[in-house]
Structure formats: C-alpha cells, structure tokens
C-alpha cells in the first residue's frame, strides 16, 4: 500500500529530506558564506520537500496578502514561538546557521510568515501535474497545521522538517500515524486509511479500480489490526512499520 513511509523518495511530503538533498540545498549556503536563496532552492531534482520549499520561494507575489490582524490571529496558537535562535535550534535539531537560512527561504515570498492552504495546494499541483494533488495536499497541510490555525507558520514547518529529516525511526513512524489519523482522535479507521491511500493514488494519476483499492486496504488493515477491534492503535501501527521490511527500509532512506 502506498504510504508516507514506503514512498518516501517519490511521492510524499513526509518522505523526508535525504542527507544528499540537505547538502545540495543547504550546504553551500551554510558553509560557503551564504549562497543566494533563489539559487540554493531552484534545482530541478530532489525530493518533494525540496521542491515544495523551492516552489514556495518562487511564488510572486503571494495570492493573498493577509492583514496584520489575520497574521497575529494565526500566529497566536502556534506551537513554535521561540524566544531566540538558540531555542529554535535546540527544538528542531538544526544548527543556528541552518535555521537562519531556512527562515530566509521561507519568508522570501511569504513575507507575512504564513503559508495558507491554497498556496500549499498550488505548489503541489505544480510538483505533481500528472494527477489530482488537491486531496493529498490538503491532508498534508492539515497534518503540519497541528494547531488548526488555517496557516502553516515557520515554526510549524520547522517542527515538521525536523521530524522527517532528523527524527528517529520511531518519531517518523509516529508522524506518519498522525498523517493517517485524519480526525486526530488517536486511532486510524479503515475509512481513514482508504481516504489517505486514495489521495496518494490520485496524486500519482493511478487508474487502480475501486474494488482492487478496497481489497488492498482491507488486507493491510487486517495485518495491522492485530487485536481485531476494527481500529489501528498507535502501538499496532508502530509494530507493523517496524516489522515490515519495506517500511523499515524506506525509513533508512531518511536521515
């Protein structure tokens, strides 16, 4: 089944930033005295995270300029509101130089510090023109926007990037669980698994039949649901991902 884990290199935002990608995108700007942000993020090759950051930084101008009041309202409940650079660096496991570089890139074309859902969907549409990316982009957006503010702040983005690029195997698995748990009630239903996998198939322009898709979801769900209570718990999800070689190997691709 397509998942954020076993399709990490090709189709999902939560697939992570491989070490070579980090070096390609950020290394020169960090070690070489501050390479221009546009140049550092304009490479055509790289995974989805790199392309998203590049796409966001190339948008001119933003579709909608939010008022100061709207920005303040969105920022208020944000999980990450560091008092200083040191705090952000400690919380995200990025160096202070990396944090500064990423902040400049993030705000280069998002001057109000907010990525709204329409902007996010537009970027995905450009990255995956072969299919319909709207459902998938919405699911990813809501997973990153954990405070349900309607906008992704730099803090939200850094928390997400930290987990998928510098997190442990367990942290990455837990983030994927959060991704599939659409209503955020701490469990995954078969319907949620179907909707997420459906969005991935649509993203890639797959023509799989509904019948085959449901049969595939049923099989994976039954394998995960070890106590047969009709839901996937965190423990069941983690156990399946750790024991499944395909999932485990895809995690090893991530830094």
Secondary structure as GFF3:
##gff-version 3
##sequence-region A 1 255
A	DSSP	three_ten_helix	13	15	.	.	.	ID=ss1
A	DSSP	alpha_helix	19	22	.	.	.	ID=ss2
A	DSSP	pi_helix	23	27	.	.	.	ID=ss3
A	DSSP	alpha_helix	28	31	.	.	.	ID=ss4
A	DSSP	alpha_helix	37	40	.	.	.	ID=ss5
A	DSSP	alpha_helix	48	58	.	.	.	ID=ss6
A	DSSP	alpha_helix	68	76	.	.	.	ID=ss7
A	DSSP	alpha_helix	85	92	.	.	.	ID=ss8
A	DSSP	alpha_helix	96	107	.	.	.	ID=ss9
A	DSSP	beta_strand	114	116	.	.	.	ID=ss10
A	DSSP	alpha_helix	117	127	.	.	.	ID=ss11
A	DSSP	alpha_helix	134	144	.	.	.	ID=ss12
A	DSSP	beta_strand	151	153	.	.	.	ID=ss13
A	DSSP	alpha_helix	154	166	.	.	.	ID=ss14
A	DSSP	alpha_helix	169	180	.	.	.	ID=ss15
A	DSSP	alpha_helix	190	203	.	.	.	ID=ss16
A	DSSP	alpha_helix	210	224	.	.	.	ID=ss17
A	DSSP	alpha_helix	234	243	.	.	.	ID=ss18
A	DSSP	alpha_helix	245	253	.	.	.	ID=ss19
###
